[in-house]
Amino acid sequence: MIPAMTEMRERTVRCLSPAGFHDMAYVEWGEANNPRVLVCVHGLTRCGRDFDFLAQSLAGEYRVVCPDVVGRGRSDWLRDKLLYGLPQYAADMATLLARLDVAGVDWLGTSMGGLIGMVLAAQEKTPIRRLVLNDVGPVITAASIARIGEYLGRAPSFNGVDQAEAFVRFVSAPFGTLTDAQWRHLTDHTVKQAADGRTEFRYDPGIAEPFRKDMAAGERKDVELWPLYDAIRCPTLAIRGSLSDLLKPETHQAMAGRGPCARLAEIPGVGHAPMFLDPDQVGVVREFLGAERGRVL
């Protein structure tokens, strides 16, 4: 079950791109003045509400902040679609971190959210104290990039939320075995009613344009981010879904031996990506954050 939403606050922060200002939405739980902050950032077409269960579970220990990356959820869409990428996402998150007014944060990122976390954690004077990478690493395969570009180019619409949920269940089957309530939760916050009355996804189809541009230019090769990963110095946990086709086992194992020498964890029976909708998965994160608390960085 998804727990009742208590102490959830909806806010926005105004960010800047070369094309002008845009608002990034976020939600937060827990005490607003708690100096212990956990930032949770979602995957490519998802939104911050994916972390509701985890946020509720940790709100007694953390101020948990879950943004909708620009172009997703309640956030604005960018005017220049080619700006959808890690540099803009990292800049927006730096603005959010300044808004939070704390010396440092812990970071949990799923897929794209993990890549954003890697970019920030690799910088000098990074505010990231502990980093949790959820089913993502320093190697993104060409096959994955091609697959992403293909499905991002489609913008399906549906005859109501039930039909949309059926689609979400199909394309997100690697999330693992979830309850009916959990599937509906993961659907409700990623769809909206269109002007014609149909139901459509709550993300900008324009996020596909950078992928299309790269594929049109013939850039069909693995993306390797090892130099970025090797620059990370904060305690790091690398979580892999045991059935994942995005984070390969060999990459996962290599992450333990270089850069931050990540602690490794694997979630059985799940592909890309674990969604932290049950106590066992949340416990993996809680144990890491608790074990690393107080370590001199």
N, C-alpha and C positions, 0 to 999 in steps of 0.2 A: 504493500500500500504506500502511496505518496502521503506523507504526513500533512496535517493541516498547516496552511501557510500562516505563520505567526511572525510578527515583527518584520515583515518584508516591506522594504521601502523602494519605490520606483523613482529613479532620478535620471537626469541627463547631464552631460558635460559637452561643452562646445569645443570642437577640434578644428584644426586648419589643414587644408591640403592646398597644392598649387592652384586648384580651381576655386578656392573659396572656403568658407566655413561650413561645417556640418555638425549635427548633434549626434552624439553617441549615447544610447540609452544603457542603463545598467540597473540591477537590483542588488540590494544588500540586506543581510540579516545580522542579528546580534546587536550588541551594544555599539552605538554610533561612536563612542569615545574609546573603544577598546583598541589599544595600540598594536595588538596582534591581529594582523590582517592577512587573509587568504584570498587571492585573486584567482578565479576560475574562468578559463577561456575555452570556448567551444570549438567544434570542428567546422569544416568548410561551409556547409549549408544549414547549420544548426543555430541555436541561440542560447543565451545565458540561462534560460529556464531549464535546460537539461540538468543543471546541478541542484535543483530544488531539494532532492532527498539528501544529498551530501551536505548542502548548506544548512538545512534544518538540523542535521545530525551534529554538525560542528559549531553551530551558532553559540553554544554555551562557552566555547573556548576561543572562538575567533569572531571578528567582524568579517563576514564572508561577502565578497563583492564579485558579481557575475555580469560582465558587460555583454552586450550584443555588438559584435564587431560590425563596423560600418558596412552597410548594404544588407544587413540581416536584422531579423526581429523588429524591434521598435526603432532602430537607428535609421538615420537618413541614408539615402543612396547618393553615391558620388556622381557629380556631373561628368567628370572625365573617367570613363570606365577603365582605361588603361592604368589608372592609379591603384586599382585593386591589387594589392600585393604586400609583401612583408614590410617594405619601408614605410608605407602609409599606416599599416596596422600598428607597427611599433611606435611610430610617432603619436598616434592616437592614445595608445596605452601609456606613454610617458605623460601625456596631458592628464589622463585619469589618475595616475599615481601621484601627480602633483596635487590634484584636487583632494586626494585622500589625506594628505598632510601627515604622513607618518615617515619614520626614518627608513623603514624597510618593509618588505612584504614577502610572504611565501606565495608561490605560484604553482597552480595546477593547470596544465594545458592539454587538451585532447586534440590530437592530430594537428590541424592548423594552429590551434591555440598553443600547442607545445612548441611549434616552430617559432611563433612570436616570442614565447618565453626564452627559447635558446638565443634569439637575437638580442634580447635585453640582458640576459644573464652573462653573455659573453663580453659585455662592454665594461670598461673601467668605471669604477664608482657605481656599479649596478646597485639598484635598491633591492634586487632579488636575493633573499637570504637562503631559501631552500627552493628547489625546483623539482616538480613532479611532471615527468613526460609520459603522457598516456597514449600508448600505441603509436609512437612516432620516434624517429631517430634521424641521424645525420645522412641517411641514404634514402632518397625518394626515387623509386624505380621508374624507368621510362614507360613501362606498361601501366603503372598506376597513373602517371600524368596523362597518358592518352585516354585512359578510361574516364578520368575525372573530366577532361575536356569534352568528351563525348556526351556524358549525361548532363553536364552543366549547360550545354547548348540547348537543352529542351526545357520548356516551361509548361509542364502539364497543368491542366485544370480539371476540376472534379465536380460531380453532382452531389455536393455536400461533404460533410466531415467524415462520414462513414466510408465513403469511397476513397477519400484522401488517406484515411487510416489504413485501409487495405493496401494502398500503394506504399505507405511508410513501412508497414510490416514486411512487405516483399523486398524493398530495396535495402532495408535496415535489418534483415534477418541475421547478419553477423553479430548484432548486439547481444544475441543469446536468447534464452528463454525468459520472457517477461510476462507479467500479468496483463489482463485486459485493461486494468486501470493505468498501468504504466505505459502501454502502447497509446492509449488515448491521451495521456499527459504529453507524451513526446510528439503527438500530432497537433494537439490544440494550440500549442505555443509556436508552431512553425507554419501555420496556415492562416489565411484571412479570407474574408468575402470580397470578391472583385466587384467592380462596378456593374457587371452584367449578372450578378447574383450567384455566379459559380464560385467555387472554392479554389484558391490557388496558394502556392507557397509564399511565405513571407521573406523572400530574399530577392535581390536584384538579379535578373538574368544576365545583366552586364558583367557580373563577376567572372563570366566565362570568357570575356574578350581577351584578357592576357594569355589564357591557355590557347585560344584559337590563333592568336598572333604567333606564339612560339611554334605551334605545330605547322602553321603555314610557312614559317621560315625554315622548316626542316629540323628543328631542334628536338629530336626524339632520342634523348639519351638520359641516363641516370643523372639525377642532381645529387652531388655529394657536398655535404656541409661539414665535413670533418674539421676543417680549420676553425669554424665557428664553435663546434662542440668542444674542441680541444682547448679553447680559450676560457671555458666555463670553470670556475673555481668553487662554486658553492656546493654544498651537499645536494646530491641529485638521486632521485628514484626513477628508474625506467621501468614502466609497466607495459607488459605485452599481453594481448589476447592470444591464447595458445593456438588459435586457428587463424591468426591475422595473416593477410596477404600483403599488407603494407609495410609492417615492421618485420623484416625477415629474421629468423633465429640467429643467423650468423652476425647480423648487424647488432642485434640485441646483446649478444654475448660480447662483442667487441667494445660495446659501450662501457663495460665493466673494467676494461683494461687501459683506457686512455682518457684524456681530458679530466673530468671530475671523478672518474672511476665510479660510475653510478652503481648504486645498489639495484639489483634486479628483482623483479617480481613478475609472475605470470598468472593470469586469470584463466582457469580451465573452462573449456566449453564455450569460449567467446572468441569472435574474430575481431574485426575492426569496427567498433572499439568498445571496451568496457564503459558502461554508462553510470556506474556507481549508484545503482538503484536498489541495492540490497546491503545489509549490514556487513557482510563479509568483504565486499569490495571496498566499502567505506573504511573498514577496519585496516586494510592495507595502507591507505593514505594516513589514517590517524596514527598508526603505529610508527610510520616513518617520521611524521612531523613531531610526534612526541619523543621519539628516540633521539632526534637531532636537536631538540630544544636545549638551549643552554650551551651548545657547542660554540667555541670561539671561532669566528670566521675570519 
